[in-house]
């Protein structure tokens, strides 16, 4: 077990980094450790479905802070090691590498993992988008894809569909709502968003629940709605929300 920190922040996204910065800004001088699952420095996630996926930004442009700014926080950064368990009695976090990190105070800022619908995984050509690595993999396949189906008509699904169409693919956006992002925007604005997608060539499948994939030789060939014919696809993105990490 390493020497105990005064504060251990688990989760190196925007929230975890903000905790460290706030402590230092308020004058806290104790030992702080920031633990993150991903190997790189903290980065901004919203550009992943737009600029990064489209290829107009590289990964470095998403970084929330420069290395010099991170160094100025005088914290220990442990990147690329996933937290597996918390022993609340001893205030110790056990990690995937086998490390045991103890602290007087532990802040959990682990965020979300991409949620996967049953029946929408296990085949080549099926993606989620949550991390920089996800974005790189998805972009690589989008450059070769002809028919893309995005399952999920919330903010992320709508953004991915728009970006994939911009990259030249034939895109279908399928989801349970009457129009994309209706739950977030309301009926009238969602209706305008739907019209904008259609104007740019995105095919909408509203009021659609997808239950399974069609595959051939281990690769996706389409998605099967609960009602209706299979929607052909050589690439599928599942954008159906997140689950606590």
N, C-alpha and C positions, 0 to 999 in steps of 0.2 A: 504494500500500500504506500502511495506517495504521501509526502507531508501534507497535513490538512491545510486547505485554504480557509480563509475567513468566509468567502462567498464563492459558491460554485454555481455558474449559470449553465444550464443544460439546454442547448439549442442555440446555434450560431446564425440564426436568421436575423431579420430586421429587429424583431422584438428582443432577442437575447442581447444583440449588440447595443440596443437602446438602454437596456438595464445597466450594462457596464458603463456606458457613457454618462448616464444619469448619476450613477454613484460617484464617478470621478468629478463630474460638474458640481455636485453638491458637497464636495470636499472629502469624500471617503478615501482613506489612505490604506485600508487593509489589503490583504492579498486576495486577488480575484482570479478565478480560472473560468474560461469560456470553453465549453465542450461542444463540438459540432460533428455531425455524422459525415458531412461531405468534406472532401479533401481540400477544397479551395477556401479562400477568404469569404466573409459574408457578402451576399449579392442581392440585388433587387429582382424579385420574381415577375412583376407585371410585364417587363419587356420580353419575357421568354416566348409568349404566344404571338408577339408582333415583330419587333425589330430583330431579335435573335433568330426567330424561326424564318423570317424573310431573308436573313443574311445581311441586313444593313448595319447591325451592331456585332462586334466580336464579344467574347465572354468578358474581357477585361472592362469593357464599358459598363457592364452591369454591376461592377463592384461598388459596394456602398461606401467604402472608405479606402484610401490609399494605404499602402503598407506603413508609410511613415506615420500616418494618423493612428493606425492601430498600435504601433509601437509606443506612441506617446501616451497611451492609456495605461501603460505599465501593468499589463495583465498577462497571465499565461494563457496562450491559445493552444488548444488541443483539437486539431482538425483531423478528419478522416477516421474517427473512432465512434461507433454508435453506442449510445447508452442502452443497456439491456434491462437493468433492474435498479430499483431504489430500495435500500434498507433504511426505512424511516427511523428506526430505533437508534441506529448508529450514525445516521446522516451520511450514508455512503452510497455512491453510485457505482455500479459494476458495468464495465464496458465490454464491447465485443472483442477487444484485444486482450482481455483479461485484467486490465487495470482496475484498481479500486480507488476512487476519488472521494475523499472525505472533506467535509466542510462544516463550519459552524452554522451556515445558512445556505440552503439550496433553492434556487429559482428554476422552476420548470417552464421553459419557453420552447417546447418542442414542436409546436405547430401541427401540421397535418401531413398525412401521406395521401397520395391520389387513391381515391376509392375505385375499386374494380367491380363491375357488375358480374354476378355469376353467369357463366356462359360467354363472357366477352374477354377471355384471356387464353393463353396456352398455345397460340398459333403465331407463326411469323407474320409480320405485317400489322400487328395490333399494338397500339401505343397508348401511353398516358403521357401527360405533360405536367411535371411538377418541378423538375430540377434542370440545371444546365445540361447535364448528361442526357436527360430525356429530350431536351430541345435539339441537341446535336444529332441524336439518333433519328428523331422524327424528321428533321430537315434533310438528312442524308437520303431517307427513303422518299420524301416528298419530291425531291428533285427528279426521281425516276417514276413516280406514280402517275397513273392516268385517271383512275376512279377512286376518289376518297370519300369515305363516309365518316362524319363526325357524329357520335352518339352523345347527346346532351346539349340542350339549347339554352344554357345559362350563359354567363359572361364569358367563361373560358371557351366553351364550345363555339359561341358566335365569333370570338376573335380568331380561333384556329381556322374556322371555316373561311372567314374573310381572307386570312393570310394565305391559306392553301390555294384559294381561287386566284389570288394575286400572282401566285407562283405558276399558274397555268393549268392546274389540275381541274378535272370535272369533279365538283364537290356537291355532296348531299348532306344537309344538316337535319338530323332526325331527333325529335324530342317529344316529350309528353305535353308541352304547352301548346296553346293555340297560335302563338307567335314567339320568336326568340326573346328571351329575357323578360317575358311578361310579368313574372313574379317580382322582378327587381324594378321594372319601369312602369308597369301599368299597361292597360290594354291599348290606349291610343299611341303612345310612343313605341311600344313593341310592334304595333301594326306598321308604323313608319319604318322601323328597323327592318321588318320583314320585306317591305317593298324595296328598301335599299339593297338588301342581299339579293333579291330577285333581279334587280336592275343590273347587278354586277355578275350575274350568272350563277349564283348559288341556288341549288335546287332544295326547296324546303319540304320536309315531311312532318307537318305538325300533328299533334295528337297521336303520336306514334311511340309505342313501347317496344323496345328491341329485347328479344329474349335469348338469342343464340347466334352463333357464327356458322357460316358454311365454309368449309375448308377443302382443300385438295392438296395432297402430298405435304401436309403440315403447314400450308400457307392459307391465309384467309382469302376467300373468293366472294364473300358477301355477308350481309347481316340479315337475320330473319326477324321481322316484326311479329308481335303477337297476332296481329291481324294483317293480312296482305301478303303480297309476293316478296320474295327475297330482293334486297337492294344490292346489286353487284358492287364489288369493291376489291381493289388490290391493296388497299391500305385503310385501316380503321383506327380512329382515335376515340378513346373513351374519355369523355369529359363530364363525369357525373358527380362531381363534388369530391370532398375529402373526408378522411377519417382521422381521429386523433393519432398522432405519431407515438 
